[in-house]
Amino acid sequence: MEIQKENHLFEQFEKTKTFKRFFSTLLRFDEELDCFIATEKWRDKEAELLTAAWWMFAEVATAQPVTESFEKAYSKIFSPIVKRPFPRLENGDYKYIEIDQGWKLWQAATAQVVPEEFVVLKISDVREILSNASDAICDEKASTVFSETGSPSTWYDHHLVAEKNILDAIEAQEQSHD
């Protein structure tokens, strides 16, 4: 992958926590090899880890048709005027300013769908995880303090509270979609 053509992708990678954690001034990116190289031998491991993260990031980012849903929606709205495929510049931006601005607005809107430090999980996966955890600790019992007062005092009590909160949130979510 030519880094200059994928410069926007590399800029996105530089914003990740992985990059910030492993990058140092003792590493540099070799565009020809498409990898990070340590300037000091003792930084080789960080260079390897950062290179692996870069390759995975680039593969996932380029494998996903990120722009596909945007382009479908845009062409549906403006179909008599603008037809796909939309031409792009070398830096990855759309050639026409109207389309490029639309794309940037689309990205901003979709970035806020799932705020930072949150994840989206399938409800069935969460239920399965909770079920497996319950099966693994089936011999445990709530403490007397928890049974009498509702205040968790052991790790298992805290597990029960967390499980109940998660299941309540799932139920509320499911009811809001009915």
VOBA-1610 file (N, C-alpha, C; in pm, whole numbers, padded with zeros to 5 digits, always signed):
BEGIN
Met+00087-00117+00000Met+00000+00000+00000Met+00091+00123+00000Glu+00069+00209-00095Glu+00148+00331-00100Glu+00094+00428+00004Ile+00183+00466+00095Ile+00139+00549+00207Ile+00092+00686+00159Gln+00148+00737+00052Gln+00104+00869+00006Gln-00039+00865-00046Lys-00076+00758-00114Lys-00213+00745-00161Lys-00309+00718-00046Glu-00259+00654+00056Glu-00341+00619+00171Glu-00309+00711+00290Asn-00264+00832+00261Asn-00224+00924+00367Asn-00336+00950+00466His-00458+00963+00417His-00571+00987+00507His-00591+00869+00602Leu-00566+00748+00555Leu-00577+00629+00638Leu-00468+00629+00745Phe-00347+00666+00706Phe-00236+00671+00801Phe-00263+00778+00907Glu-00320+00891+00866Glu-00354+00996+00962Glu-00456+00946+01063Gln-00551+00865+01019Gln-00649+00806+01111Gln-00579+00712+01208Phe-00484+00633+01158Phe-00411+00539+01242Phe-00331+00613+01350Glu-00273+00727+01314Glu-00196+00804+01411Glu-00281+00853+01528Lys-00412+00860+01510Lys-00502+00907+01616Lys-00544+00795+01711Thr-00511+00670+01679Thr-00554+00559+01762Thr-00473+00550+01890Lys-00531+00486+01991Lys-00462+00466+02118Lys-00342+00375+02100Thr-00352+00277+02011Thr-00241+00186+01986Thr-00120+00263+01936Phe-00142+00351+01839Phe-00031+00430+01786Phe+00031+00515+01896Lys-00053+00584+01972Lys-00004+00672+02077Lys+00073+00595+02184Arg+00033+00470+02207Arg+00100+00391+02311Arg+00238+00344+02267Phe+00250+00300+02142Phe+00375+00238+02099Phe+00470+00330+02022Phe+00419+00438+01965Phe+00506+00523+01885Phe+00598+00605+01973Ser+00719+00622+01931Ser+00814+00711+01998Ser+00902+00773+01892Thr+00983+00866+01934Thr+01075+00930+01839Thr+01184+00832+01794Leu+01191+00718+01859Leu+01290+00617+01820Leu+01236+00520+01715Leu+01119+00552+01661Leu+01061+00472+01553Leu+01036+00562+01433Arg+01047+00505+01315Arg+01011+00580+01195Arg+00937+00485+01102Phe+00857+00545+01013Phe+00781+00464+00919Phe+00855+00458+00787Asp+00876+00337+00736Asp+00941+00316+00607Asp+00832+00292+00504Glu+00810+00390+00417Glu+00702+00380+00317Glu+00725+00268+00218Glu+00851+00243+00183Glu+00881+00139+00086Glu+00846+00001+00139Leu+00878-00023+00266Leu+00851-00153+00328Leu+00712-00159+00393Asp+00647-00043+00405Asp+00516-00033+00468Asp+00520-00086+00611Cys+00622-00043+00686Cys+00633-00087+00825Cys+00711+00015+00908Phe+00703-00004+01038Phe+00779+00082+01129Phe+00915+00018+01155Ile+01015+00102+01168Ile+01151+00056+01193Ile+01205+00129+01315Ala+01272+00054+01400Ala+01330+00113+01520Ala+01466+00174+01486Thr+01492+00290+01542Thr+01624+00352+01521Thr+01722+00302+01627Glu+01671+00238+01729Glu+01754+00176+01833Glu+01712+00030+01846Lys+01807-00060+01859Lys+01780-00204+01863Lys+01680-00240+01973Trp+01688-00178+02087Trp+01601-00212+02199Trp+01456-00170+02177Arg+01428-00102+02064Arg+01291-00063+02031Arg+01232-00150+01920Asp+01301-00259+01884Asp+01253-00347+01777Asp+01115-00405+01806Lys+01090-00445+01930Lys+00961-00505+01965Lys+00847-00406+01944Glu+00867-00280+01986Glu+00764-00178+01966Glu+00738-00157+01817Ala+00844-00158+01736Ala+00829-00142+01592Ala+00748-00257+01533Glu+00776-00380+01578Glu+00702-00496+01530Glu+00555-00488+01568Leu+00528-00453+01694Leu+00390-00443+01740Leu+00314-00334+01665Leu+00378-00220+01647Leu+00313-00109+01578Leu+00290-00142+01431Thr+00383-00212+01370Thr+00367-00254+01231Thr+00250-00351+01217Ala+00242-00447+01309Ala+00130-00542+01306Ala-00003-00468+01323Ala-00006-00373+01415Ala-00129-00295+01436Ala-00162-00214+01311Trp-00062-00155+01248Trp-00084-00076+01126Trp-00141-00164+01015Trp-00081-00281+00995Trp-00127-00370+00889Trp-00271-00414+00914Met-00304-00448+01038Met-00441-00487+01069Met-00536-00370+01049Phe-00497-00252+01095Phe-00579-00132+01080Phe-00605-00105+00932Ala-00500-00108+00853Ala-00513-00079+00710Ala-00598-00184+00640Glu-00579-00311+00677Glu-00656-00418+00614Glu-00805-00406+00645Val-00836-00382+00771Val-00976-00368+00810Val-01038-00244+00745Ala-00964-00134+00749Ala-01017-00008+00695Ala-01038-00016+00544Thr-00951-00084+00474Thr-00966-00092+00329Thr-01060-00204+00288Ala-01079-00305+00373Ala-01169-00416+00340Ala-01315-00377+00357Gln-01340-00288+00450Gln-01478-00247+00475Gln-01518-00140+00375Pro-01632-00158+00310Pro-01678-00056+00216Pro-01737+00063+00293Val-01647+00139+00358Val-01689+00249+00444Val-01773+00349+00368Thr-01735+00379+00247Thr-01805+00481+00170Thr-01928+00427+00096Glu-01945+00297+00094Glu-02052+00237+00014Glu-02190+00290+00053Ser-02222+00289+00182Ser-02355+00334+00223Ser-02372+00484+00198Phe-02265+00561+00217Phe-02272+00704+00188Phe-02299+00726+00039Glu-02223+00660-00044Glu-02237+00680-00188Glu-02374+00636-00238Lys-02427+00528-00182Lys-02562+00485-00220Lys-02664+00592-00185Ala-02656+00642-00062Ala-02751+00744-00017Ala-02735+00872-00099Tyr-02612+00913-00123Tyr-02588+01036-00197Tyr-02639+01025-00341Ser-02611+00912-00405Ser-02656+00897-00544Ser-02807+00884-00552Lys-02870+00830-00449Lys-03016+00819-00447Lys-03079+00959-00440Ile-03019+01045-00359Ile-03071+01181-00345Ile-03044+01264-00470Phe-02922+01252-00524Phe-02881+01337-00635Phe-02867+01260-00767Ser-02940+01150-00784Ser-02921+01063-00900Ser-02935+01131-01036Pro-03025+01224-01056Pro-03028+01281-01191Pro-02906+01371-01219Ile-02842+01420-01113Ile-02732+01516-01130Ile-02596+01446-01127Val-02574+01364-01025Val-02443+01301-01005Val-02460+01149-01008Lys-02375+01083-01084Lys-02381+00937-01094Lys-02252+00877-01040Arg-02265+00754-00991Arg-02150+00682-00941Arg-02076+00618-01056Pro-01949+00587-01042Pro-01863+00608-00927Pro-01821+00754-00915Phe-01805+00798-00792Phe-01765+00936-00768Phe-01613+00947-00782Pro-01566+01039-00864Pro-01421+01052-00882Pro-01353+01102-00754Arg-01231+01053-00734Arg-01154+01089-00614Arg-01020+01151-00653Leu-00969+01230-00560Leu-00836+01287-00576Leu-00733+01187-00523Glu-00605+01215-00546Glu-00500+01125-00498Glu-00500+01108-00348Asn-00537+01212-00274Asn-00534+01205-00127Asn-00656+01133-00070Gly-00747+01085-00156Gly-00863+01011-00110Gly-00990+01094-00099Asp-00976+01226-00102Asp-01095+01312-00096Asp-01173+01299-00226Tyr-01302+01331-00218Tyr-01382+01333-00340Tyr-01343+01455-00423Lys-01348+01439-00555Lys-01307+01545-00645Lys-01399+01665-00635Tyr-01529+01640-00623Tyr-01625+01750-00619Tyr-01650+01791-00474Ile-01637+01919-00448Ile-01646+01972-00312Ile-01778+01938-00244Glu-01888+01938-00319Glu-02018+01908-00261Glu-02022+01765-00208Ile-01967+01672-00285Ile-01965+01532-00243Ile-01870+01517-00125Asp-01754+01581-00133Asp-01655+01570-00024Asp-01711+01627+00106Gln-01780+01739+00099Gln-01840+01797+00219Gln-01950+01705+00273Gly-02028+01648+00184Gly-02130+01551+00225Gly-02068+01432+00297Trp-01955+01383+00243Trp-01884+01269+00304Trp-01833+01306+00443Lys-01779+01424+00458Lys-01727+01467+00589Lys-01841+01481+00690Leu-01954+01532+00646Leu-02070+01541+00735Leu-02120+01401+00773Trp-02121+01311+00676Trp-02162+01173+00700Trp-02072+01109+00805Gln-01940+01128+00791Gln-01845+01072+00887Gln-01869+01129+01026Ala-01891+01259+01035Ala-01914+01322+01165Ala-02040+01266+01229Ala-02143+01248+01150Ala-02269+01197+01205Ala-02254+01052+01250Thr-02188+00969+01169Thr-02174+00828+01206Thr-02076+00810+01321Ala-01980+00900+01336Ala-01885+00890+01448Ala-01956+00910+01581Gln-02066+00982+01580Gln-02136+01009+01703Gln-02243+00905+01734Val-02263+00811+01644Val-02361+00706+01668Val-02320+00623+01790Val-02193+00586+01798Val-02139+00514+01913Val-02028+00601+01971Pro-02055+00665+02084Pro-01954+00754+02143Pro-01829+00678+02183Glu-01718+00750+02192Glu-01591+00693+02233Glu-01609+00627+02370Glu-01539+00518+02392Glu-01543+00439+02515Glu-01671+00357+02528Phe-01751+00346+02421Phe-01868+00260+02419Phe-01848+00158+02308Val-01916+00045+02320Val-01914-00055+02214Val-02056-00098+02185Val-02077-00153+02068Val-02206-00207+02031Val-02191-00359+02028Leu-02278-00426+02101Leu-02274-00572+02107Leu-02411-00627+02068Lys-02411-00746+02009Lys-02537-00813+01981Lys-02596-00860+02113Ile-02724-00837+02132Ile-02790-00877+02257Ile-02774-01027+02280Ser-02783-01106+02174Ser-02770-01252+02190Ser-02632-01289+02244Asp-02528-01217+02201Asp-02392-01244+02251Asp-02382-01210+02400Val-02441-01098+02440Val-02437-01058+02581Val-02510-01161+02666Arg-02626-01202+02620Arg-02703-01303+02694Arg-02623-01433+02708Glu-02554-01471+02601Glu-02474-01594+02605Glu-02358-01582+02704Ile-02292-01468+02705Ile-02182-01444+02799Ile-02233-01453+02942Leu-02345-01388+02969Leu-02401-01391+03105Leu-02442-01534+03143Ser-02499-01606+03050Ser-02541-01743+03075Ser-02420-01831+03107Asn-02314-01816+03026Asn-02192-01895+03049Asn-02129-01861+03184Ala-02129-01733+03220Ala-02074-01692+03349Ala-02156-01751+03462Ser-02288-01748+03448Ser-02376-01805+03552Ser-02354-01955+03566Asp-02336-02024+03453Asp-02310-02168+03457Asp-02179-02197+03528Ala-02079-02114+03504Ala-01946-02136+03562Ala-01945-02114+03713Ile-02035-02031+03761Ile-02036-02001+03905Ile-02168-02042+03969Cys-02224-02151+03918Cys-02357-02193+03964Cys-02361-02233+04110Asp-02250-02272+04171Asp-02248-02313+04312Asp-02241-02194+04408Glu-02218-02075+04355Glu-02208-01957+04440Glu-02347-01914+04486Lys-02351-01845+04599Lys-02476-01793+04652Lys-02456-01649+04696Ala-02565-01575+04690Ala-02559-01436+04737Ala-02529-01435+04886Ser-02455-01335+04930Ser-02422-01324+05073Ser-02546-01290+05153Thr-02540-01316+05280Thr-02651-01284+05370Thr-02675-01134+05371Val-02567-01056+05372Val-02579-00910+05373Val-02656-00865+05250Phe-02622-00920+05134Phe-02688-00881+05010Phe-02836-00924+05011Ser-02860-01045+05058Ser-02998-01096+05063Ser-03086-01012+05154Glu-03027-00965+05264Glu-03107-00890+05362Glu-03116-00740+05333Thr-03008-00684+05281Thr-03005-00537+05264Thr-03005-00491+05120Gly-02968-00581+05029Gly-02957-00541+04889Gly-02823-00474+04857Ser-02736-00465+04957Ser-02602-00406+04936Ser-02502-00517+04908Pro-02439-00514+04791Pro-02343-00620+04758Pro-02219-00612+04848Ser-02175-00729+04894Ser-02057-00730+04980Ser-01951-00828+04933Thr-01983-00914+04838Thr-01884-01008+04784Thr-01876-00989+04633Trp-01775-01050+04570Trp-01762-01040+04425Trp-01885-01098+04356Tyr-01941-01204+04412Tyr-02059-01265+04351Tyr-02180-01172+04361Asp-02194-01104+04473Asp-02302-01006+04487Asp-02290-00899+04379His-02168-00851+04359His-02145-00749+04255His-02177-00805+04117His-02143-00933+04096His-02177-00998+03969His-02329-00999+03948Leu-02403-01033+04052Leu-02549-01037+04042Leu-02607-00899+04009Val-02552-00796+04073Val-02599-00659+04046Val-02568-00621+03901Ala-02446-00648+03857Ala-02408-00614+03720Ala-02493-00690+03619Glu-02514-00818+03644Glu-02596-00899+03554Glu-02739-00844+03546Lys-02795-00809+03659Lys-02931-00753+03662Lys-02936-00621+03585Asn-02837-00535+03606Asn-02833-00406+03536Asn-02824-00425+03385Ile-02741-00520+03343Ile-02725-00546+03200Ile-02856-00600+03141Leu-02917-00696+03210Leu-03042-00754+03160Leu-03156-00651+03160Asp-03159-00563+03260Asp-03259-00455+03262Asp-03239-00361+03144Ala-03112-00328+03114Ala-03083-00239+03001Ala-03124-00304+02869Ile-03098-00434+02856Ile-03138-00506+02734Ile-03289-00505+02721Glu-03358-00534+02830Glu-03505-00537+02826Glu-03561-00399+02790Ala-03506-00294+02847Ala-03551-00157+02814Ala-03528-00128+02667Gln-03415-00169+02616Gln-03383-00148+02475Gln-03480-00223+02385Glu-03508-00347+02421Glu-03600-00427+02339Glu-03741-00367+02342Gln-03785-00318+02457Gln-03918-00258+02468Gln-03927-00129+02387Ser-03818-00055+02380Ser-03821+00071+02304Ser-03830+00047+02154His-03798-00075+02110His-03805-00108+01967His-03936-00176+01931Asp-04021-00201+02030Asp-04151-00266+02002Asp-04251-00167+01951
//
